[in-house]
Amino acid sequence: MKVEARWIRGITATSLVLLAAMIVGLSVVHGQATSVIARGGGTTIIHGGTGSPGFVPVITTIAFHATRSGNSASGSFDCLAEAPEPGTGSKSAQFTVNAMYVTGQITGASVSGDTATLTGTANITGLGAGSNVPFTFVVQKGGPGAASVLTVDTLPKTPFREILLQGSFEVAGQD
């Protein structure tokens, strides 16, 4: 009986430690503690759409996560931008054209308050197409209304200012 009680206490203690680690966003990978820097996903609208003169709306589906292990950051980033085929008329709200797809690996991250800056390289199709293109994604913590800005090196003068419509962006505490 004493052996069973110790075994049960050991399992309970181990379970509590694992639960606490999950709650604070910590895990162990290859013997090193990792912590969540930022993560999120949802639907955004590009502020100003395609810009002047047509101002065609652009909707994005976005997902990302970044973790820190020691002094390095890692994670992934995906953003699919869709626009309507016709800029006006009854079908202008049907987002069917793949305007741009950015899929990349996060290799750097920093946090300042409720904002994370994630950097890495991506493969891009559509607007700004290229392979191993450096990108920067600046994301503000929050739900609908939270802001983010995606900049890719193939279009350095065209930052994509996005407003979250559905979903959430999480940013963990300071570095």
N, CA, C and O of each residue as an XYZ file, in Angstrom:
700
protein
N       0.793     -1.195      0.000
C       0.000      0.000      0.000
C       0.837      1.261      0.000
O       0.494      2.225     -0.685
N       1.928      1.280      0.752
C       2.767      2.461      0.800
C       3.395      2.729     -0.561
O       3.566      3.886     -0.944
N       3.738      1.688     -1.287
C       4.321      1.844     -2.620
C       3.296      2.462     -3.557
O       3.634      3.350     -4.340
N       2.040      2.004     -3.492
C       0.992      2.553     -4.342
C       0.754      4.029     -4.038
O       0.588      4.818     -4.968
N       0.734      4.415     -2.796
C       0.510      5.807     -2.406
C       1.644      6.695     -2.913
O       1.390      7.797     -3.400
N       2.884      6.233     -2.807
C       4.013      7.020     -3.319
C       3.919      7.154     -4.823
O       4.172      8.221     -5.383
N       3.553      6.059     -5.475
C       3.424      6.067     -6.931
C       2.344      7.063     -7.358
O       2.546      7.828     -8.301
N       1.213      7.058     -6.679
C       0.116      7.981     -6.990
C       0.543      9.417     -6.718
O       0.249     10.303     -7.521
N       1.245      9.675     -5.581
C       1.724     11.030     -5.288
C       2.720     11.483     -6.348
O       2.710     12.646     -6.752
N       3.583     10.569     -6.802
C       4.560     10.902     -7.848
C       3.895     11.264     -9.154
O       4.282     12.238     -9.800
N       2.899     10.494     -9.553
C       2.163     10.797    -10.791
C       1.418     12.117    -10.647
O       1.405     12.926    -11.574
N       0.802     12.339     -9.498
C       0.070     13.590     -9.273
C       1.012     14.783     -9.342
O       0.691     15.785     -9.981
N       2.165     14.691     -8.696
C       3.137     15.792     -8.711
C       3.643     16.049    -10.125
O       3.768     17.200    -10.542
N       3.934     14.978    -10.866
C       4.398     15.136    -12.254
C       3.315     15.785    -13.107
O       3.604     16.662    -13.920
N       2.071     15.357    -12.924
C       0.954     15.931    -13.682
C       0.785     17.415    -13.394
O       0.529     18.206    -14.302
N       0.932     17.793    -12.112
C       0.808     19.207    -11.753
C       1.918     20.043    -12.381
O       1.664     21.156    -12.841
N       3.142     19.526    -12.406
C       4.258     20.249    -13.034
C       3.994     20.427    -14.527
O       4.198     21.514    -15.067
N       3.542     19.367    -15.196
C       3.250     19.471    -16.634
C       2.109     20.445    -16.899
O       2.169     21.232    -17.844
N       1.074     20.396    -16.072
C      -0.042     21.325    -16.226
C       0.414     22.763    -16.038
O       0.023     23.643    -16.805
N       1.240     23.010    -15.020
C       1.753     24.370    -14.795
C       2.580     24.832    -15.984
O       2.484     25.990    -16.390
N       3.388     23.949    -16.544
C       4.204     24.319    -17.706
C       3.327     24.689    -18.886
O       3.626     25.645    -19.602
N       2.237     23.939    -19.103
C       1.338     24.267    -20.214
C       0.652     25.602    -19.980
O       0.479     26.385    -20.914
N       0.264     25.863    -18.754
C      -0.445     27.105    -18.448
C       0.426     28.320    -18.723
O      -0.075     29.310    -19.257
N       1.697     28.286    -18.383
C       2.560     29.441    -18.599
C       3.241     29.406    -19.963
O       4.073     30.262    -20.262
N       2.892     28.417    -20.796
C       3.425     28.389    -22.161
C       4.841     27.868    -22.241
O       5.572     28.229    -23.163
N       5.255     27.029    -21.303
C       6.601     26.481    -21.331
C       6.552     25.015    -21.727
O       5.612     24.299    -21.384
N       7.566     24.580    -22.446
C       7.725     23.166    -22.733
C       9.205     22.881    -22.815
O      10.025     23.799    -22.794
N       9.550     21.614    -22.909
C      10.945     21.238    -23.017
C      11.136     20.514    -24.337
O      10.464     19.519    -24.607
N      12.042     21.006    -25.151
C      12.360     20.396    -26.422
C      13.849     20.133    -26.436
O      14.652     21.053    -26.277
N      14.223     18.868    -26.630
C      15.622     18.468    -26.669
C      16.384     18.992    -25.459
O      17.514     19.463    -25.588
N      15.768     18.912    -24.286
C      16.454     19.299    -23.067
C      16.490     20.788    -22.780
O      17.025     21.190    -21.747
N      15.938     21.631    -23.660
C      15.931     23.079    -23.430
C      14.503     23.574    -23.273
O      13.611     23.146    -24.005
N      14.284     24.471    -22.326
C      12.966     25.055    -22.128
C      12.637     25.984    -23.287
O      13.488     26.744    -23.751
N      11.408     25.916    -23.744
C      10.945     26.839    -24.782
C       9.750     27.606    -24.229
O       9.001     27.095    -23.397
N       9.584     28.819    -24.694
C       8.444     29.619    -24.268
C       7.810     30.284    -25.475
O       8.480     30.614    -26.453
N       6.516     30.469    -25.382
C       5.769     31.115    -26.463
C       6.079     32.604    -26.460
O       6.007     33.263    -25.423
N       6.422     33.124    -27.627
C       6.647     34.565    -27.795
C       5.358     35.207    -28.289
O       4.870     36.183    -27.719
N       4.818     34.634    -29.364
C       3.588     35.150    -29.958
C       2.942     34.041    -30.769
O       3.616     33.154    -31.292
N       1.617     34.110    -30.863
C       0.881     33.154    -31.691
C      -0.491     33.730    -31.970
O      -0.986     34.589    -31.241
N      -1.090     33.243    -33.032
C      -2.428     33.725    -33.335
C      -2.876     33.340    -34.715
O      -2.164     32.679    -35.472
N      -4.068     33.769    -35.016
C      -4.625     33.499    -36.328
C      -5.980     34.151    -36.467
O      -6.609     34.549    -35.487
N      -6.408     34.249    -37.701
C      -7.713     34.813    -37.960
C      -7.814     35.407    -39.345
O      -7.030     35.107    -40.245
N      -8.805     36.257    -39.479
C      -9.082     36.933    -40.740
C      -8.819     38.423    -40.552
O      -9.261     39.026    -39.574
N      -8.097     39.004    -41.498
C      -7.824     40.446    -41.449
C      -8.283     41.100    -42.745
O      -8.548     40.430    -43.743
N      -8.369     42.405    -42.705
C      -8.587     43.186    -43.917
C      -7.397     44.132    -44.052
O      -6.953     44.734    -43.075
N      -6.888     44.252    -45.273
C      -5.767     45.165    -45.519
C      -6.324     46.586    -45.515
O      -7.222     46.917    -46.289
N      -5.784     47.412    -44.638
C      -6.226     48.805    -44.550
C      -5.932     49.503    -45.875
O      -4.778     49.562    -46.299
N      -6.940     50.019    -46.517
C      -6.768     50.701    -47.798
C      -6.797     49.773    -49.002
O      -6.675     50.229    -50.139
N      -6.960     48.471    -48.763
C      -7.050     47.512    -49.869
C      -5.851     47.581    -50.785
O      -4.706     47.613    -50.332
N      -6.123     47.603    -52.091
C      -5.046     47.668    -53.086
C      -4.507     49.074    -53.270
O      -3.556     49.288    -54.021
N      -5.118     50.038    -52.581
C      -4.655     51.417    -52.703
C      -5.285     52.137    -53.878
O      -6.134     51.601    -54.591
N      -4.848     53.342    -54.049
C      -5.384     54.220    -55.082
C      -4.963     53.734    -56.461
O      -3.851     53.220    -56.574
N      -5.741     53.851    -57.493
C      -7.013     54.552    -57.549
C      -8.218     53.663    -57.273
O      -9.300     54.189    -57.013
N      -8.080     52.334    -57.319
C      -9.251     51.465    -57.235
C      -9.719     51.081    -55.855
O     -10.904     50.803    -55.672
N      -8.840     51.054    -54.877
C      -9.170     50.660    -53.516
C      -9.992     49.378    -53.454
O     -11.044     49.344    -52.816
N      -9.520     48.328    -54.112
C     -10.178     47.023    -54.062
C      -9.852     46.389    -52.711
O      -8.690     46.372    -52.306
N     -10.866     45.864    -52.003
C     -10.595     45.282    -50.697
C      -9.764     44.005    -50.806
O      -9.857     43.273    -51.791
N      -8.953     43.751    -49.786
C      -8.148     42.533    -49.702
C      -8.355     41.951    -48.308
O      -8.181     42.633    -47.299
N      -8.733     40.669    -48.277
C      -8.942     39.937    -47.035
C      -7.807     38.922    -46.899
O      -7.400     38.311    -47.887
N      -7.298     38.741    -45.685
C      -6.262     37.735    -45.490
C      -6.684     36.722    -44.438
O      -7.443     37.023    -43.516
N      -6.172     35.525    -44.605
C      -6.260     34.491    -43.583
C      -4.835     34.323    -43.082
O      -3.921     34.072    -43.868
N      -4.645     34.462    -41.783
C      -3.301     34.509    -41.229
C      -3.175     33.539    -40.055
O      -4.116     33.357    -39.283
N      -2.001     32.921    -39.932
C      -1.693     32.050    -38.795
C      -0.200     32.136    -38.528
O       0.604     32.153    -39.460
N       0.174     32.191    -37.241
C       1.596     32.267    -36.904
C       1.813     31.768    -35.486
O       0.900     31.780    -34.660
N       3.021     31.336    -35.219
C       3.455     31.035    -33.854
C       4.963     31.181    -33.794
O       5.674     30.834    -34.737
N       5.434     31.691    -32.686
C       6.871     31.869    -32.476
C       7.198     31.476    -31.045
O       6.504     31.863    -30.105
N       8.269     30.701    -30.893
C       8.729     30.296    -29.571
C      10.196     30.648    -29.414
O      10.920     30.828    -30.393
N      10.618     30.744    -28.160
C      12.019     31.019    -27.855
C      12.577     29.826    -27.110
O      11.959     29.307    -26.181
N      13.758     29.399    -27.533
C      14.508     28.352    -26.864
C      15.932     28.871    -26.702
O      16.653     29.030    -27.687
N      16.336     29.135    -25.460
C      17.639     29.757    -25.245
C      17.632     31.156    -25.833
O      16.763     31.966    -25.513
N      18.609     31.442    -26.698
C      18.694     32.760    -27.335
C      18.103     32.790    -28.737
O      18.201     33.810    -29.420
N      17.491     31.695    -29.182
C      16.984     31.678    -30.557
C      15.463     31.590    -30.590
O      14.824     31.070    -29.676
N      14.918     32.113    -31.663
C      13.474     32.079    -31.891
C      13.205     31.197    -33.102
O      14.010     31.126    -34.031
N      12.067     30.533    -33.073
C      11.659     29.732    -34.222
C      10.143     29.720    -34.293
O       9.459     30.058    -33.327
N       9.637     29.332    -35.431
C       8.200     29.263    -35.610
C       7.842     29.311    -37.072
O       8.698     29.175    -37.947
N       6.552     29.507    -37.327
C       6.098     29.564    -38.716
C       5.090     30.694    -38.888
O       4.481     31.180    -37.935
N       4.947     31.085    -40.144
C       4.072     32.203    -40.502
C       3.404     31.882    -41.828
O       4.071     31.475    -42.779
N       2.089     32.061    -41.898
C       1.340     31.875    -43.140
C       0.335     33.005    -43.295
O      -0.354     33.372    -42.344
N       0.256     33.550    -44.498
C      -0.713     34.599    -44.782
C      -1.173     34.461    -46.227
O      -0.377     34.590    -47.156
N      -2.453     34.200    -46.406
C      -3.060     34.098    -47.731
C      -3.923     35.332    -47.953
O      -4.888     35.555    -47.222
N      -3.583     36.132    -48.955
C      -4.345     37.339    -49.277
C      -5.226     37.058    -50.483
O      -4.758     36.567    -51.510
N      -6.497     37.374    -50.343
C      -7.450     37.171    -51.433
C      -8.173     38.476    -51.747
O      -8.465     39.279    -50.862
N      -8.449     38.660    -53.022
C      -9.151     39.854    -53.495
C     -10.304     39.398    -54.382
O     -10.294     38.271    -54.879
N     -11.298     40.264    -54.587
C     -12.386     39.902    -55.498
C     -11.922     40.030    -56.949
O     -11.091     40.879    -57.271
N     -12.458     39.190    -57.809
C     -12.098     39.287    -59.235
C     -12.566     40.622    -59.814
O     -11.758     41.339    -60.405
N     -13.856     40.980    -59.663
C     -14.255     42.325    -60.092
C     -14.117     43.310    -58.930
O     -14.452     42.983    -57.792
N     -13.630     44.497    -59.214
C     -13.452     45.508    -58.178
C     -14.744     46.160    -57.740
O     -14.815     46.724    -56.648
N     -15.754     46.092    -58.565
C     -17.048     46.689    -58.230
C     -18.160     45.740    -58.678
O     -17.915     44.767    -59.392
N     -19.371     46.040    -58.250
C     -20.524     45.238    -58.660
C     -20.880     44.173    -57.640
O     -20.305     44.108    -56.553
N     -21.853     43.328    -58.018
C     -22.403     42.352    -57.083
C     -21.393     41.289    -56.657
O     -21.546     40.709    -55.581
N     -20.381     41.017    -57.451
C     -19.400     39.986    -57.097
C     -18.142     40.568    -56.458
O     -17.164     39.851    -56.251
N     -18.161     41.853    -56.148
C     -16.965     42.484    -55.576
C     -16.720     42.075    -54.119
O     -15.680     42.410    -53.553
N     -17.665     41.357    -53.511
C     -17.475     40.875    -52.137
C     -17.139     39.384    -52.101
O     -17.099     38.780    -51.029
N     -16.898     38.793    -53.269
C     -16.507     37.388    -53.329
C     -14.997     37.318    -53.511
O     -14.480     37.561    -54.601
N     -14.310     36.991    -52.454
C     -12.845     36.995    -52.450
C     -12.341     35.661    -52.991
O     -12.177     34.694    -52.246
N     -12.098     35.628    -54.302
C     -11.762     34.381    -54.993
C     -10.388     34.398    -55.654
O      -9.925     33.360    -56.126
N      -9.729     35.545    -55.697
C      -8.440     35.646    -56.378
C      -7.310     35.577    -55.352
O      -7.264     36.377    -54.418
N      -6.403     34.620    -55.532
C      -5.226     34.491    -54.677
C      -4.268     35.608    -55.077
O      -3.545     35.494    -56.067
N      -4.270     36.681    -54.305
C      -3.417     37.828    -54.625
C      -1.976     37.611    -54.180
O      -1.038     38.065    -54.834
N      -1.811     36.899    -53.044
C      -0.471     36.704    -52.486
C      -0.540     35.613    -51.426
O      -1.487     35.560    -50.641
N       0.458     34.753    -51.406
C       0.555     33.755    -50.340
C       1.974     33.783    -49.804
O       2.937     33.598    -50.549
N       2.093     34.015    -48.504
C       3.391     34.088    -47.837
C       3.446     32.927    -46.838
O       2.617     32.845    -45.932
N       4.403     32.050    -47.001
C       4.590     30.954    -46.056
C       6.058     30.902    -45.664
O       6.929     30.698    -46.510
N       6.328     31.088    -44.375
C       7.724     31.217    -43.988
C       8.050     30.675    -42.620
O       7.186     30.232    -41.863
N       9.335     30.731    -42.339
C       9.883     30.299    -41.058
C      10.358     31.516    -40.276
O      11.075     32.367    -40.803
N       9.955     31.585    -39.034
C      10.380     32.665    -38.150
C      11.733     32.292    -37.547
O      11.916     31.189    -37.031
N      12.675     33.233    -37.623
C      14.019     32.986    -37.090
C      14.455     34.044    -36.076
O      15.499     33.904    -35.438
N      13.653     35.103    -35.928
C      13.984     36.160    -34.980
C      12.719     36.741    -34.391
O      11.675     36.759    -35.043
N      12.806     37.221    -33.150
C      11.630     37.809    -32.505
C      12.050     38.734    -31.379
O      13.050     38.507    -30.698
N      11.257     39.785    -31.202
C      11.430     40.668    -30.051
C      10.048     41.125    -29.606
O       9.099     41.135    -30.389
N       9.951     41.503    -28.337
C       8.680     41.937    -27.768
C       8.888     43.273    -27.069
O       9.864     43.469    -26.346
N       7.954     44.182    -27.299
C       7.935     45.461    -26.601
C       6.490     45.716    -26.184
O       5.643     46.025    -27.023
N       6.211     45.588    -24.900
C       4.840     45.761    -24.422
C       3.929     44.711    -25.020
O       4.189     43.515    -24.892
N       2.859     45.147    -25.673
C       1.888     44.243    -26.288
C       2.168     43.993    -27.767
O       1.291     43.520    -28.489
N       3.380     44.306    -28.223
C       3.725     44.175    -29.635
C       4.931     43.261    -29.815
O       5.939     43.390    -29.119
N       4.807     42.333    -30.764
C       5.920     41.451    -31.112
C       6.362     41.755    -32.536
O       5.534     42.040    -33.402
N       7.662     41.695    -32.774
C       8.221     41.828    -34.113
C       8.873     40.494    -34.451
O       9.828     40.071    -33.801
N       8.341     39.841    -35.478
C       8.819     38.534    -35.904
C       9.499     38.680    -37.256
O       8.984     39.368    -38.137
N      10.648     38.041    -37.428
C      11.379     38.114    -38.694
C      11.732     36.713    -39.153
O      11.787     35.772    -38.362
N      11.969     36.598    -40.459
C      12.354     35.314    -41.017
C      12.420     35.386    -42.526
O      12.552     36.465    -43.105
N      12.327     34.223    -43.158
C      12.310     34.155    -44.622
C      11.098     33.354    -45.058
O      10.638     32.454    -44.355
N      10.591     33.701    -46.238
C       9.362     33.074    -46.725
C       9.441     32.790    -48.219
O      10.230     33.384    -48.954
N       8.605     31.871    -48.629
C       8.347     31.667    -50.047
C       7.031     32.374    -50.326
O       6.067     32.236    -49.574
N       7.001     33.135    -51.417
C       5.844     33.970    -51.720
C       5.383     33.687    -53.138
O       6.193     33.604    -54.062
N       4.069     33.539    -53.302
C       3.474     33.455    -54.636
C       2.593     34.680    -54.832
O       2.183     35.321    -53.864
N       2.310     34.996    -56.067
C       1.492     36.170    -56.363
C       2.307     37.445    -56.234
O       3.477     37.486    -56.613
N       1.691     38.473    -55.704
C       2.344     39.765    -55.510
C       3.609     39.599    -54.673
O       3.554     39.020    -53.588
N       4.745     40.094    -55.156
C       6.007     39.998    -54.424
C       6.644     38.623    -54.450
O       7.455     38.299    -53.582
N       6.286     37.804    -55.442
C       6.746     36.410    -55.514
C       8.260     36.283    -55.406
O       9.013     37.116    -55.910
N       8.684     35.210    -54.729
C      10.103     34.912    -54.599
C      10.327     33.805    -53.588
O       9.416     33.419    -52.856
N      11.543     33.302    -53.555
C      11.933     32.257    -52.610
C      12.913     32.819    -51.589
O      13.745     33.667    -51.910
N      12.804     32.341    -50.374
C      13.679     32.786    -49.283
C      13.705     34.303    -49.142
O      14.764     34.905    -48.964
N      12.539     34.903    -49.223
C      12.395     36.354    -49.136
C      12.332     36.770    -47.660
O      11.471     36.283    -46.928
N      13.219     37.654    -47.211
C      13.127     38.140    -45.830
C      11.803     38.881    -45.602
O      11.333     39.624    -46.463
N      11.214     38.657    -44.413
C       9.972     39.347    -44.059
C      10.047     39.809    -42.610
O      10.826     39.296    -41.806
N       9.207     40.799    -42.305
C       9.017     41.276    -40.944
C       7.521     41.354    -40.699
O       6.774     41.901    -41.511
N       7.092     40.803    -39.574
C       5.688     40.838    -39.190
C       5.618     41.452    -37.799
O       6.138     40.891    -36.834
N       4.971     42.607    -37.704
C       4.800     43.298    -36.423
C       3.346     43.121    -36.034
O       2.443     43.497    -36.782
N       3.120     42.543    -34.853
C       1.759     42.198    -34.446
C       1.448     42.739    -33.064
O       2.262     42.663    -32.144
N       0.245     43.289    -32.942
C      -0.246     43.842    -31.683
C      -1.175     42.821    -31.035
O      -2.026     42.243    -31.710
N      -1.018     42.596    -29.741
C      -1.863     41.678    -28.992
C      -3.313     42.149    -29.027
O      -3.589     43.342    -28.904
N      -4.242     41.198    -29.198
C      -5.646     41.542    -29.108
C      -6.539     40.717    -29.998
O      -6.090     39.840    -30.736
N      -7.817     41.023    -29.908
C      -8.841     40.389    -30.722
C      -9.204     41.303    -31.879
O      -8.382     42.107    -32.317
N     -10.432     41.185    -32.378
C     -10.844     42.041    -33.493
C     -10.506     43.504    -33.241
O     -10.792     44.050    -32.175
N      -9.892     44.124    -34.242
C      -9.427     45.508    -34.140
C      -7.933     45.614    -33.928
O      -7.348     46.675    -34.150
N      -7.298     44.513    -33.496
C      -5.840     44.521    -33.310
C      -5.165     44.718    -34.666
O      -5.697     44.315    -35.701
N      -4.010     45.331    -34.646
C      -3.316     45.661    -35.891
C      -2.063     44.804    -36.074
O      -1.459     44.323    -35.116
N      -1.705     44.638    -37.336
C      -0.439     43.989    -37.686
C       0.057     44.601    -38.983
O      -0.716     45.156    -39.764
N       1.368     44.488    -39.198
C       1.968     45.001    -40.439
C       2.942     43.949    -40.946
O       3.851     43.523    -40.235
N       2.731     43.539    -42.194
C       3.628     42.593    -42.866
C       4.422     43.352    -43.919
O       3.851     44.056    -44.752
N       5.742     43.205    -43.876
C       6.608     43.795    -44.894
C       7.482     42.683    -45.449
O       8.075     41.915    -44.692
N       7.564     42.597    -46.784
C       8.422     41.611    -47.435
C       9.463     42.358    -48.260
O       9.175     43.407    -48.837
N      10.674     41.809    -48.311
C      11.766     42.510    -48.992
C      11.561     42.672    -50.491
O      12.180     43.547    -51.097
N      10.705     41.848    -51.114
C      10.449     42.013    -52.549
C       9.525     43.197    -52.812
O       9.404     43.643    -53.953
N       8.868     43.712    -51.767
C       8.001     44.896    -51.872
C       8.259     45.813    -50.674
O       7.348     46.066    -49.887
N       9.497     46.319    -50.527
C       9.854     47.049    -49.302
C       9.075     48.338    -49.080
O       8.954     48.792    -47.942
N       8.552     48.928    -50.126
C       7.824     50.193    -49.970
C       6.323     49.975    -49.853
O       5.547     50.930    -49.889
N       5.912     48.711    -49.712
C       4.492     48.389    -49.629
C       4.204     47.568    -48.375
O       3.977     46.363    -48.477
N       4.207     48.183    -47.209
C       3.833     47.418    -46.023
C       2.330     47.118    -46.061
O       1.524     47.963    -46.450
N       1.977     45.912    -45.654
C       0.568     45.510    -45.633
C       0.040     45.713    -44.217
O       0.319     44.923    -43.315
N      -0.735     46.795    -44.038
C      -1.295     47.142    -42.728
C      -2.635     46.413    -42.595
O      -3.580     46.673    -43.339
N      -2.688     45.501    -41.632
C      -3.841     44.623    -41.505
C      -4.585     44.891    -40.198
O      -3.977     45.159    -39.162
N      -5.904     44.813    -40.269
C      -6.764     44.972    -39.094
C      -7.483     43.639    -38.888
O      -8.141     43.134    -39.797
N      -7.353     43.074    -37.690
C      -7.964     41.782    -37.383
C      -9.482     41.917    -37.303
O     -10.009     42.740    -36.555
N     -10.181     41.083    -38.098
C     -11.641     41.073    -38.093
C     -12.181     39.954    -37.207
O     -13.139     40.155    -36.459
N     -11.563     38.775    -37.294
C     -11.952     37.607    -36.506
C     -10.687     36.899    -36.060
O      -9.711     36.839    -36.807
N     -10.698     36.356    -34.832
C      -9.563     35.624    -34.326
C      -8.893     36.370    -33.196
O      -9.481     37.268    -32.592
N      -7.633     35.986    -32.907
C      -6.900     36.683    -31.857
C      -5.399     36.561    -32.084
O      -4.911     35.598    -32.676
N      -4.692     37.560    -31.599
C      -3.240     37.607    -31.624
C      -2.773     37.639    -30.172
O      -3.213     38.483    -29.392
N      -1.886     36.723    -29.813
C      -1.343     36.692    -28.462
C       0.126     37.084    -28.494
O       0.875     36.646    -29.368
N       0.532     37.902    -27.547
C       1.927     38.300    -27.392
C       2.274     38.067    -25.935
O       1.635     38.618    -25.039
N       3.299     37.243    -25.701
C       3.733     36.960    -24.329
C       4.525     38.148    -23.804
O       4.834     39.072    -24.556
N       4.851     38.128    -22.528
C       5.572     39.227    -21.885
C       6.888     39.587    -22.559
O       7.233     39.056    -23.614
N       7.598     40.483    -21.939
C       8.866     41.008    -22.466
C       9.886     39.906    -22.687
O       9.785     38.828    -22.101
N      10.895     40.188    -23.558
C      12.005     39.258    -23.803
C      12.747     38.978    -22.516
O      13.715     38.218    -22.515
